[in-house]
Amino acid sequence: MFNVMGEAETTQRYRSTTWVCYALVLLLIAAAIAAPLYAGLGHWTPAGESRPIWIQRSGAVTTLFSFIAGAMVVFTSGRLYTPGFFGDAVRIPILMEFQTRFRIAESLIFALSVIGTAIWGYGDLLYSWWITG
């Protein structure tokens, strides 16, 4: 009925769905970056919570969103090619087109996972160290 992304099993379809998945990955990365920034700079800390503890909790959000983004990269690239099986002429060129983007996203996701875990574990101490010196 509404064939916006192209006919099934065509290059247009795989390219457009890969762009949608890649956009979701970028959105998740942006949310992972924004969580501790918003917790540190925002004015919505709940009653009874201190800002250092709230920043520490934001590390969990950063870690979670980065892991979901990583799973989305694996899912998207796995849709285009599964190791151990023959590739096809429709999907492999699209995988090659997105390969650099996926590598950059995976590097950023790994860094965000490490940073988010550090904030999750030591966010209150890091905040006290940076802000109060």
Order of alpha helices (4+ residues) and beta strands (2+ residues): alpha-alpha-alpha
